[in-house]
Amino acid sequence: MDALFLQFQQLPIDKSLISLEPGSIEFPYFCYPVNAVPIGFEGGILYCFLPEYGGMVFAANPESCADRCVYPLAQTFSDFLRLILACGSANPVEQIAWMSRERFENHLRAERATQTEEQKAALSLIQRTFGLTAMEDPFAYVKALQAGFDGSKIQYSDAYYEVTGLERPGQE
């Protein structure tokens, strides 16, 4: 398990303020990878690690507007926190998958306009605790990561193939 993530879990902040509600996968959505290690939740959106991809951070969104339900958000947990520092929460980061830069910038402005003092304090604690700086261009970072991503190692349940109508790899 990522050491930085373990430290993050111990922080005395309400992680739902940054769209990372703690929880476990008791009733998985069809698109949740079978071996996902939860980082946090935002409604039905799961933020997670997938062991076959090392420390990369993913979103699994059953209602995704993108062409897939599971996609990478950050190469490392440290980068994920830097993205959150830049965007105020994991929500805008997750939505980059299907947004244009203009739409993302508008969403980010709206997100910042509604940020509470409690959220700002949580972000400040993350920044001070880990000595991180906000990601300079979150949109470009996430788009570049997603553009070159090979999702063939993601392990899905039978329900995923039933719901999507896709054929499980290796089956005729």
N, C-alpha and C positions, 0 to 999 in steps of 0.2 A: 504494500500500500504506500502511496506517495506520502512522504514525511510532511511536506507542506500541507497537504490535505488533512492529515491527522492533527496538525497544529491548528488549522483553520476550524476544525470541528470543535475545538476546545474554547474558541473565542466566545466571550460572554455577550453575544449579540443575537438579536432576533433575525435569523437568516432569511425568514420570509420577507423581510424588508428589501432584500436584494434578489428576490424570486428564487430562493433556494430553501424552501420549506423542508425541514428534515422529515424523513419517513423511510419506509421500506416498501418493497414491491410485494404486497399481499395479494392484490388482484391485478395482475398485469394486463395492460392493453395489448392488443394483437401485435403491435409493432415493437414492443419492448424486447431487446435482445435477451436471450435466455440466460446469459451469464453477466448481465449488466450489474455493475457495482454503483449503487446510487450515491450521488453527490447531494442532490436535493430535487425538489419538485415545485412546479408552478402549475397548479391545476393538474391536468393530465400529462403535462410535459415533464419528462424525466431527463435530468442532467446526470450524466454517468461516465464512468470509465468502462472500457471493454478490454479485458485482459489481453486479447490477441493484438491490441494496438498500443500496448504499453501505457504510458501516462497521458495519452491523448484524451481530451474531454469531448463528449458527444451530447447531442440532444436527441431524444426520441419523442416525436410529436405525432399522436394519432390523428390530429386534425391539420396536419401540415399543408401549407399552400405551395410548398416546394414539390419537386418531382419525386421525392423520396421522404420517408418518415424518420429515418435515422441519418444524421450527418454530423461531421466533426465541427467543433467550434474553436478548439485551441489545441496546439501541439502539446502543451504542458499545462498543469494546474496553475503554475505561476502565470503563464500567459492568460489563462482564463480569468484569474483575479485581476490582471491588468486590464483586460477587456471590460470587466465589471466596473473597475475604477473609472474607465473612460466613459462608460454608458450609464452608470448609476444603478444598474441591476443586470441580471442575466437576460431579461426579457428582450431588450433591443438586440443583443448579441445573437440570440436564437433566431430572431426574425430576419437577419441578414440573408439567410438562405434563399428567400423568395423576393427580396426587395431590391429595387433600384437604389442607387446612391441617393437620389433626390428624396425618395420615399423614406429611406433610412434616416436621413438628416432631419426631415420633418418629424418623424417619430421620436428621434432623440431630443429635439427641442421640446416636444410635448412632455416627454418623460422628465426632462430636467425642470420644466416649469411646475411640475406637481411634486417634486421631491420634498420630502419632509425633513425637519431638523433631525429626527431619529435616524432616517436613512443616511443623511450626511455624516452623522456621528459614527454610524456603522462603517461607512466607507473610509472615514478618517482613521478609525481603529485598525482596519485592514491595512491601510497604507503605512501607518506607523509601525505596526507589529512586524510586517514582512519587508519593510523598506522598498516597496514597489512604487513604480510610477505608472500613470495611466498609459494605456496603449495609444500610440500617436495616431494611427489611422485604423480603427477597428474594422471598418468596412473592407478596406483593401486586404487586411490580414486574413479575415475570415473567408472572403471570396477566393483568395489565392490558395488557402488550405483546402477549401472545398473543390476547387477546380481540378486539382491533381489527385483527389482522393479515390482510392480503390476500396470499395465496400464489400468486396467478395468474401472477406473473412468474417463478416458479421454473422452471428449465429442466431437464427430466428426459430420460433416455435412453429408447429404445424398450423396454428391459428393464423399466423402471418400469411402463409401461402394460401390458405383457404379464403381469407378476406381479400387479398390482393389478386388472386387468380394467377399468380406467378408460379412457375414450376420450380420445385426445390432443386438446386444445383446437384448434379450427379444422378438424377433420376430421369428415366425415359418417359 
